[in-house]
């Protein structure tokens, strides 16, 4: 596993209950602001093996990117943690986006 992938996994594992991050937020924190697609790949291939809270990752509009059963499951998991959705099924980033600016802040906690 390369350093960027390890950092992606680390960030995702540390998203607190009731908070979300976007794919782009995660890639920026992990060291590559243009690596959102890599975050998707990591989620797809490593969620089960690394026990990642995958459902706390949403797109940059505060929406769930999955469709069908995946969408229903992700929304239910987020709602069970107290995350509310607007009538347009969006998450209010001002309230639910994890306020973290550097990976070093995560390490320090």
Residue frames as qw, qx, qy, qz and C-alpha x, y, z in Angstrom:
[[0.000, 0.892, 0.452, 0.000, 0.00, 0.00, 0.00],
 [0.429, 0.426, -0.031, 0.796, 1.51, 3.35, -1.00],
 [0.195, -0.159, -0.443, 0.861, 1.70, 6.37, 1.33],
 [0.322, -0.077, -0.172, -0.928, -1.23, 8.19, -0.29],
 [0.635, -0.255, -0.643, -0.343, -3.48, 5.14, 0.05],
 [0.489, -0.241, -0.678, 0.493, -2.46, 4.70, 3.70],
 [0.014, -0.089, -0.245, 0.965, -3.30, 8.33, 4.36],
 [0.484, -0.182, -0.417, -0.748, -6.71, 7.97, 2.66],
 [0.638, -0.296, -0.711, -0.007, -7.51, 4.96, 4.86],
 [0.351, -0.170, -0.531, 0.752, -6.32, 6.84, 7.96],
 [0.195, -0.041, 0.009, -0.980, -8.53, 9.87, 7.22],
 [0.595, -0.229, -0.521, -0.568, -11.62, 7.78, 6.48],
 [0.593, -0.244, -0.729, 0.240, -11.15, 5.67, 9.63],
 [0.280, -0.212, -0.456, 0.818, -11.07, 8.83, 11.72],
 [0.244, -0.372, -0.299, -0.844, -14.18, 10.62, 10.43],
 [0.156, -0.007, 0.721, -0.675, -16.21, 11.09, 13.61],
 [0.056, 0.493, 0.868, -0.003, -19.71, 9.76, 14.08],
 [0.097, 0.835, 0.453, -0.297, -22.28, 12.25, 12.79],
 [0.006, 0.764, -0.290, -0.576, -19.80, 13.95, 10.44],
 [0.826, 0.454, 0.307, 0.133, -19.01, 13.55, 6.74],
 [0.209, -0.595, 0.428, 0.647, -16.23, 14.36, 4.30],
 [0.730, 0.612, -0.040, -0.303, -16.31, 14.53, 0.52],
 [0.923, 0.176, 0.120, 0.321, -14.07, 12.45, -1.71],
 [0.423, 0.729, -0.098, 0.529, -12.16, 15.64, -2.54],
 [0.419, -0.812, 0.259, -0.314, -11.77, 16.63, 1.13],
 [0.911, -0.310, 0.261, 0.082, -10.26, 13.23, 1.86],
 [0.809, 0.379, 0.073, 0.443, -7.86, 13.32, -1.07],
 [0.137, 0.843, -0.172, 0.492, -6.70, 16.83, -0.11],
 [0.616, -0.694, 0.305, -0.214, -6.13, 15.80, 3.51],
 [0.940, -0.100, 0.269, 0.183, -4.23, 12.73, 2.30],
 [0.428, -0.532, 0.381, 0.624, -1.91, 14.92, 0.23],
 [0.197, 0.066, 0.672, 0.710, -3.35, 15.04, -3.30],
 [0.336, 0.390, 0.299, -0.804, -6.19, 17.54, -3.87],
 [0.551, 0.362, -0.410, -0.630, -6.80, 16.00, -7.31],
 [0.148, 0.196, -0.969, -0.007, -7.04, 12.42, -6.05],
 [0.624, -0.021, 0.323, -0.711, -10.78, 12.04, -5.43],
 [0.838, 0.218, -0.364, -0.342, -11.01, 9.10, -7.83],
 [0.410, 0.294, -0.805, 0.312, -8.32, 7.32, -5.84],
 [0.337, -0.135, 0.598, -0.714, -10.53, 7.75, -2.75],
 [0.814, 0.139, -0.048, -0.561, -13.36, 6.04, -4.63],
 [0.710, 0.315, -0.629, -0.017, -11.02, 3.17, -5.54],
 [0.110, 0.266, -0.789, 0.543, -9.83, 2.79, -1.96],
 [0.570, -0.038, 0.396, -0.719, -13.40, 2.73, -0.69],
 [0.839, 0.230, -0.256, -0.421, -14.35, 0.14, -3.28],
 [0.731, 0.295, -0.606, 0.109, -11.42, -2.18, -2.63],
 [0.353, 0.217, -0.692, 0.591, -10.60, -1.70, 1.04],
 [0.489, -0.457, 0.063, -0.740, -13.79, -0.90, 2.96],
 [0.915, -0.281, -0.195, -0.213, -14.43, -4.41, 4.18],
 [0.804, 0.127, -0.380, 0.440, -10.80, -5.39, 4.74],
 [0.300, 0.237, -0.344, 0.857, -10.00, -2.17, 6.62],
 [0.217, -0.622, -0.706, 0.259, -13.41, -1.77, 8.30],
 [0.144, 0.062, 0.076, 0.985, -13.89, 1.73, 6.90],
 [0.209, 0.588, 0.577, -0.527, -16.93, 3.87, 7.79],
 [0.284, 0.179, 0.617, 0.711, -17.61, 4.26, 4.05],
 [0.008, -0.745, -0.646, -0.166, -21.02, 5.78, 4.59],
 [0.261, -0.805, -0.160, 0.508, -19.49, 8.99, 5.99],
 [0.274, -0.265, 0.467, 0.798, -18.08, 9.84, 2.54],
 [0.434, 0.727, 0.496, -0.194, -20.31, 11.86, 0.19],
 [0.550, 0.476, 0.293, 0.621, -19.84, 13.90, -2.97],
 [0.300, 0.006, -0.113, 0.947, -18.88, 17.58, -3.08],
 [0.308, -0.404, -0.290, -0.811, -22.54, 18.66, -3.25],
 [0.337, -0.194, 0.647, -0.656, -23.31, 16.91, 0.04],
 [0.835, 0.121, -0.081, -0.531, -25.15, 14.12, -1.74],
 [0.710, -0.190, 0.678, 0.025, -24.89, 10.36, -1.68],
 [0.250, 0.502, -0.609, -0.561, -23.40, 9.13, -4.94],
 [0.143, 0.010, 0.988, 0.055, -24.69, 5.57, -4.66],
 [0.550, -0.035, -0.329, -0.767, -27.95, 4.45, -6.22],
 [0.742, -0.152, -0.594, -0.272, -30.56, 1.87, -5.23],
 [0.811, -0.473, -0.335, 0.077, -29.91, -0.25, -2.14],
 [0.613, 0.038, -0.236, 0.753, -26.50, 1.37, -1.54],
 [0.060, -0.470, -0.037, -0.880, -28.15, 4.80, -1.39],
 [0.668, -0.561, -0.277, -0.404, -30.83, 3.58, 1.02],
 [0.833, -0.292, -0.324, 0.340, -28.26, 1.90, 3.28],
 [0.448, 0.177, -0.171, 0.859, -25.90, 4.89, 3.32],
 [0.245, -0.534, -0.096, -0.803, -28.69, 7.36, 4.08],
 [0.772, -0.520, -0.308, -0.197, -30.03, 5.15, 6.89],
 [0.764, -0.156, -0.302, 0.549, -26.57, 4.80, 8.45],
 [0.227, 0.298, -0.094, 0.922, -25.98, 8.55, 8.33],
 [0.460, -0.557, -0.189, -0.665, -29.43, 9.31, 9.75],
 [0.821, -0.413, -0.386, 0.078, -28.79, 6.82, 12.57],
 [0.594, -0.103, -0.240, 0.761, -25.81, 9.00, 13.52],
 [0.083, -0.746, -0.364, 0.552, -27.96, 12.14, 13.52],
 [0.156, -0.177, 0.432, 0.870, -27.07, 13.48, 10.06],
 [0.432, 0.615, 0.491, -0.442, -30.10, 15.22, 8.56],
 [0.346, 0.176, 0.627, 0.675, -30.93, 15.60, 4.88],
 [0.246, 0.298, 0.015, -0.922, -32.66, 18.52, 3.19],
 [0.708, 0.422, 0.389, -0.410, -35.79, 18.04, 1.09],
 [0.605, 0.679, -0.357, -0.211, -33.39, 17.80, -1.89],
 [0.982, -0.133, -0.031, 0.133, -31.54, 14.93, -0.11],
 [0.479, 0.611, -0.337, 0.533, -28.46, 17.03, 0.59],
 [0.675, -0.472, -0.363, 0.437, -26.36, 17.23, 3.72],
 [0.037, -0.986, 0.018, -0.160, -25.70, 20.68, 5.15],
 [0.740, 0.260, -0.320, 0.531, -21.91, 20.91, 5.10],
 [0.063, -0.654, 0.274, -0.702, -21.97, 23.88, 7.48],
 [0.713, -0.472, 0.245, -0.456, -23.39, 21.57, 10.11],
 [0.967, -0.121, 0.213, -0.073, -22.11, 18.07, 9.26],
 [0.700, 0.583, -0.312, 0.268, -18.82, 18.49, 7.38],
 [0.797, -0.423, -0.145, 0.406, -15.94, 17.42, 9.61],
 [0.070, 0.984, -0.128, 0.102, -14.05, 20.62, 10.41],
 [0.778, -0.386, 0.311, 0.386, -10.51, 19.40, 9.90],
 [0.348, 0.892, -0.188, -0.219, -7.84, 21.14, 7.85],
 [0.292, 0.633, -0.717, -0.008, -4.78, 18.92, 8.07],
 [0.854, -0.064, -0.516, -0.027, -4.03, 15.27, 8.65],
 [0.353, 0.240, -0.603, 0.674, -1.73, 16.42, 11.48],
 [0.449, -0.310, 0.226, -0.807, -4.83, 17.62, 13.38],
 [0.898, -0.124, -0.281, -0.315, -6.16, 14.07, 13.25],
 [0.708, 0.166, -0.567, 0.387, -2.88, 12.64, 14.52],
 [0.062, 0.351, -0.454, 0.817, -2.83, 15.14, 17.38],
 [0.649, -0.356, -0.032, -0.672, -6.26, 14.07, 18.67]]
